[in-house]
Amino acid sequence: GVLYVASSGSPTVQMFHFPKKGGGTNEGNTNEKYVERLGTYKSKTDFKGFAVADKIFADVKKVEVNKAWHLGKDRMIPISFTLPRKRVEFFQDDIFLPTASNQPIMTAEEWFKGEKDCEVTYVSLQPKGMVPLSQAPEEKLTERQIKYVQKKKAMVAPKAKGCLGHESAKEVRQHFQDLADLMDTAANPWDAGGDQEDSDWSD
């Protein structure tokens, strides 16, 4: 769930996420009480009061996760909390789960009698005729996305090897440099620098 924290005299609303056990954006999180900060909404004026509307009043077609009201000095200001999504033509069923109905679960008379045999009724937020995102056809990649995928594959793909088993020009140069270091130039009479006998030049 998401917690909205606002205080009188402050222009901000702090938002926190309480994920399920093992959830959250941090991998390996197993703390059931883990909390992550989502962000901050900042108004131009201070809050005198703050109220969140019922979930069923959110505009799911605009991916509005919550609608709230900011009580200012002399007016009420509507606030819309939305999420950026690409395929907004589909119902975002991974975000908008069934929510509690705004219908009463018991009458006032039942409540005063101490009745406890009641169940919360949940309703779907999916608009009529709107296809869930989970059932949407696979999205086609844009040219930019295709180039990005190709670049990522090229980075992890094994490099072509030369006849000596080297994968780069740097490795080839190092190979021949190592061979040169191992050669004993003194064993080569042409590079030894010593005087040669005349008989060495005769046929």
Contacts in CASP RR format, 6 or more apart in sequence:
PFRMAT RR
TARGET T0000
AUTHOR 0000-0000-0000
METHOD contacts of the structure
MODEL  1
GVLYVASSGSPTVQMFHFPKKGGGTNEGNTNEKYVERLGTYKSKTDFKGF
AVADKIFADVKKVEVNKAWHLGKDRMIPISFTLPRKRVEFFQDDIFLPTA
SNQPIMTAEEWFKGEKDCEVTYVSLQPKGMVPLSQAPEEKLTERQIKYVQ
KKKAMVAPKAKGCLGHESAKEVRQHFQDLADLMDTAANPWDAGGDQEDSD
WSD
1 17 0 8 1.000
1 18 0 8 1.000
1 19 0 8 1.000
2 15 0 8 1.000
2 16 0 8 1.000
2 17 0 8 1.000
2 18 0 8 1.000
2 38 0 8 1.000
2 65 0 8 1.000
2 66 0 8 1.000
3 15 0 8 1.000
3 16 0 8 1.000
3 17 0 8 1.000
3 18 0 8 1.000
4 13 0 8 1.000
4 14 0 8 1.000
4 15 0 8 1.000
4 50 0 8 1.000
4 52 0 8 1.000
4 66 0 8 1.000
4 68 0 8 1.000
5 13 0 8 1.000
5 14 0 8 1.000
5 15 0 8 1.000
5 16 0 8 1.000
6 12 0 8 1.000
6 13 0 8 1.000
6 14 0 8 1.000
6 47 0 8 1.000
6 49 0 8 1.000
6 50 0 8 1.000
7 47 0 8 1.000
8 46 0 8 1.000
8 47 0 8 1.000
8 48 0 8 1.000
8 49 0 8 1.000
9 46 0 8 1.000
9 47 0 8 1.000
9 48 0 8 1.000
10 46 0 8 1.000
10 47 0 8 1.000
11 42 0 8 1.000
11 43 0 8 1.000
11 44 0 8 1.000
11 45 0 8 1.000
11 46 0 8 1.000
11 47 0 8 1.000
12 40 0 8 1.000
12 41 0 8 1.000
12 42 0 8 1.000
12 43 0 8 1.000
13 40 0 8 1.000
13 41 0 8 1.000
13 42 0 8 1.000
13 43 0 8 1.000
13 47 0 8 1.000
13 50 0 8 1.000
13 68 0 8 1.000
13 79 0 8 1.000
14 37 0 8 1.000
14 39 0 8 1.000
14 40 0 8 1.000
15 37 0 8 1.000
15 38 0 8 1.000
15 39 0 8 1.000
15 40 0 8 1.000
15 41 0 8 1.000
15 81 0 8 1.000
16 35 0 8 1.000
16 36 0 8 1.000
16 37 0 8 1.000
16 38 0 8 1.000
17 24 0 8 1.000
17 35 0 8 1.000
17 36 0 8 1.000
17 37 0 8 1.000
17 38 0 8 1.000
18 34 0 8 1.000
18 35 0 8 1.000
19 29 0 8 1.000
19 34 0 8 1.000
19 36 0 8 1.000
21 30 0 8 1.000
21 31 0 8 1.000
21 32 0 8 1.000
22 28 0 8 1.000
22 29 0 8 1.000
22 30 0 8 1.000
22 31 0 8 1.000
22 32 0 8 1.000
22 34 0 8 1.000
23 29 0 8 1.000
23 34 0 8 1.000
24 34 0 8 1.000
24 36 0 8 1.000
25 36 0 8 1.000
26 34 0 8 1.000
26 36 0 8 1.000
41 79 0 8 1.000
41 81 0 8 1.000
43 70 0 8 1.000
43 77 0 8 1.000
43 79 0 8 1.000
45 70 0 8 1.000
45 72 0 8 1.000
45 73 0 8 1.000
45 77 0 8 1.000
46 72 0 8 1.000
46 73 0 8 1.000
47 70 0 8 1.000
47 71 0 8 1.000
47 72 0 8 1.000
48 71 0 8 1.000
48 72 0 8 1.000
48 73 0 8 1.000
49 70 0 8 1.000
49 71 0 8 1.000
49 72 0 8 1.000
50 68 0 8 1.000
50 69 0 8 1.000
50 70 0 8 1.000
50 71 0 8 1.000
51 68 0 8 1.000
51 69 0 8 1.000
51 71 0 8 1.000
52 66 0 8 1.000
52 67 0 8 1.000
52 68 0 8 1.000
52 69 0 8 1.000
53 66 0 8 1.000
53 67 0 8 1.000
53 68 0 8 1.000
53 69 0 8 1.000
54 102 0 8 1.000
55 66 0 8 1.000
55 99 0 8 1.000
55 100 0 8 1.000
55 125 0 8 1.000
56 99 0 8 1.000
56 101 0 8 1.000
56 102 0 8 1.000
56 123 0 8 1.000
56 125 0 8 1.000
57 67 0 8 1.000
58 64 0 8 1.000
58 65 0 8 1.000
58 66 0 8 1.000
58 67 0 8 1.000
58 96 0 8 1.000
58 125 0 8 1.000
59 67 0 8 1.000
59 80 0 8 1.000
60 91 0 8 1.000
60 92 0 8 1.000
60 96 0 8 1.000
60 125 0 8 1.000
60 126 0 8 1.000
60 127 0 8 1.000
61 88 0 8 1.000
61 127 0 8 1.000
61 130 0 8 1.000
62 80 0 8 1.000
62 82 0 8 1.000
62 88 0 8 1.000
63 82 0 8 1.000
63 83 0 8 1.000
63 84 0 8 1.000
63 85 0 8 1.000
63 88 0 8 1.000
63 92 0 8 1.000
63 95 0 8 1.000
64 80 0 8 1.000
64 81 0 8 1.000
64 82 0 8 1.000
65 81 0 8 1.000
65 82 0 8 1.000
65 83 0 8 1.000
65 95 0 8 1.000
65 96 0 8 1.000
66 81 0 8 1.000
67 78 0 8 1.000
67 79 0 8 1.000
67 80 0 8 1.000
67 81 0 8 1.000
68 78 0 8 1.000
68 79 0 8 1.000
68 81 0 8 1.000
69 76 0 8 1.000
69 77 0 8 1.000
69 78 0 8 1.000
69 79 0 8 1.000
70 76 0 8 1.000
70 77 0 8 1.000
70 78 0 8 1.000
70 79 0 8 1.000
71 77 0 8 1.000
83 92 0 8 1.000
83 95 0 8 1.000
85 92 0 8 1.000
86 139 0 8 1.000
87 133 0 8 1.000
87 136 0 8 1.000
87 139 0 8 1.000
90 130 0 8 1.000
90 131 0 8 1.000
90 132 0 8 1.000
90 133 0 8 1.000
90 136 0 8 1.000
91 125 0 8 1.000
91 126 0 8 1.000
91 127 0 8 1.000
91 130 0 8 1.000
91 131 0 8 1.000
91 132 0 8 1.000
91 133 0 8 1.000
92 133 0 8 1.000
93 126 0 8 1.000
93 132 0 8 1.000
93 133 0 8 1.000
93 134 0 8 1.000
94 133 0 8 1.000
94 134 0 8 1.000
96 125 0 8 1.000
96 126 0 8 1.000
98 122 0 8 1.000
98 123 0 8 1.000
98 124 0 8 1.000
98 125 0 8 1.000
99 122 0 8 1.000
99 123 0 8 1.000
99 125 0 8 1.000
100 120 0 8 1.000
100 121 0 8 1.000
100 122 0 8 1.000
100 123 0 8 1.000
101 120 0 8 1.000
101 121 0 8 1.000
101 122 0 8 1.000
101 123 0 8 1.000
103 121 0 8 1.000
105 118 0 8 1.000
105 119 0 8 1.000
105 120 0 8 1.000
105 121 0 8 1.000
106 115 0 8 1.000
106 118 0 8 1.000
110 118 0 8 1.000
126 132 0 8 1.000
141 149 0 8 1.000
159 167 0 8 1.000
159 168 0 8 1.000
160 167 0 8 1.000
161 167 0 8 1.000
164 172 0 8 1.000
164 175 0 8 1.000
166 172 0 8 1.000
166 175 0 8 1.000
185 191 0 8 1.000
185 192 0 8 1.000
186 192 0 8 1.000
189 196 0 8 1.000
189 200 0 8 1.000
END
